[in-house]
Amino acid sequence: MQRLRRRCSNDVVRLDLTTPPNSSSLSIDDAESAETRIQRLITEHPVIIFSRSSCCMCHVMKKLLATIGVHPTVIELDDHEISALPPAAEDGSSPSSLAPAVFIGGTCVGGLESLVALHLSGHLVPKLVEVGVLALSPGYDNNNNPIISS
C-alpha cells in the first residue's frame, strides 16, 4: 500500500510519493515508482509545475501563468523526490537544478528563467494554445494582446 498525502492550499497539491511501512490510507499500485508516477502526472496534466515546498520561484511561475489565464497543477516534492524528475531535454540539466520545473504538453520547459524567456520571446502563449489550456479570443494576437487597428 502506498500513502498519498494531499494538502491543498493556494492551488498547490502536496503529494508524498514515498511508501511508508504498514500504511493503509490509500491504495496505489506498489509497483509504480516515483519516476513512473511523476511521468504519469506529466502526461495527465497539460501544464504542471514540480516544486519544493515554499518555493518563491514557483509562486512567480504560477502568477505569470495566471496572468495569461492558465492555472497549472502544482506538485510539491521533497528533496529526495526531486531526483525523480526527468532532465530537461534541451540542455540535459539535472533534476535537482530544475526545481521548480514546468512541463507544458509533456515537455520540460525548464525553470523560471526558461519560462520567462519563452514568454518574452512570444512563444509561451502559442504553446499554451497548442496544448489546449488557452484559447485566443477574436481580436487578440498570439501573445494574447488586443489587436488595435488604425
N, C-alpha and C positions, 0 to 999 in steps of 0.2 A: 504494500500500500504506500502511496505517496501522499505527502501532505502538501496541499496547495493553500498557502496563506494569502489571503487577499485583504488589502487595506485600500480603501478608496478615499482620496481627498484631493481636491483641486485637479480633477481629471487624471489622477495618477493611480495606476493599479500596481500594487506591490505583490509580486509573485515570488514565493520561496521555492526554488527548483530543486531543493535537496530532498533526500529520502530519510526522514527521521525514523529511528527504530520504534517498533510497536505503535505506529500511528494508524488510526482508522477513521480520521475525519473526512477524507475524500479519497475515493479510489481512482487512481490514474494508472495507466499502463506502466508497470515497473520497468519494463524493458526500454522505455523511452528515456534516453539520456538527456542531459541539459542541452547538449548541442542539437539533438534532434528536436527537442521541444522549442528551442529558440528558432530553428529553421522553420518549424511548422507555424510559429507565430508570425514570422516574417512573411510567409506565404499567405496566411489568412488575413492579414491586415495591410491595406494598401499604403498606409503611412504609419510607421511605428518608430518610436524612439526608445532605445535602451539606454538607461542612465544609472548612475549611482544615486543613492539616497541624498537628498538635499543638494542637488547639483544646480548651481546657479546658471550654468550654460544650458542645461535642459530647459529651464524656465524661459530663457531668451528664445530658444528654438520654438517652444510652444507658443510664445507671444508672436513671433514672426509669422508662424503658420496660421495662427488665429486671426491676425490682421488681414491675411489673404482670404480667410474664410474656411480654413481647414482645421479640424480638431483631431490631432493624431492620437493613437493609442500610445501610452507611455508605460513602459515596464521598468521598474527599478530592480536592479540586480545587485547582489552582494559582490564584493571584490573577487571571491573565488568563482562566481558565476560569469563575470566579465570575460574570463578567458575562453568561454564557450562561444563568444561572438565570432562570426566568420570575419576574416580580414577584408579590408577594403580592396575591391578589385583593381581600382586604378593605380594604387601605389603599394599594395600589399601591407599596409600599416597593421601593426599588431593590435589585437582586440583591446588590450589594456590601454593603449594610447587613443583608442577610438571613443571611449565612453565620455560623453554621450555620443551615440551613433544613431543617425536617422537612416531608415530604409524607405524608399519610395518605389512602389511597384516591385518589391522583392529585390531591389538593387541597393547596395550600400552607397549612400551619397557621401557619408563621412561624418565629421563632427560639425560643430557650429561654424567654423571658418568656411568649410566647404558648402554648407547650406546657404550662408550669406553670399558667398561668391556666386553660387548658382542663381540666387535671387537677383543680385546686382547685374549679372550678365543677361538677365531676361529669359533664362531657361527654366526657372522654377515653376512658374505658373503653367506654361505649356506641358511640363512633365506631370503636374498635378491633374491637369485636364486629361492628359493621355491615360492616366490610371483610373480616371473616373471619380475622383473625390472633389472635383471642382468643375463647375460649368461656367463658361463665359456667357455673359449676358449680351444681348444685342447692343451695339453702341460702345463696346469695350474692346480694347486691343489685347494682344497676347499677354500683357503684363497686368491685366485687369484694371487698366486706367481708362477713363472715359475718352472716347474719340470726339474731339472738338472740330467741327467742320467750320470753315471760314466762308 
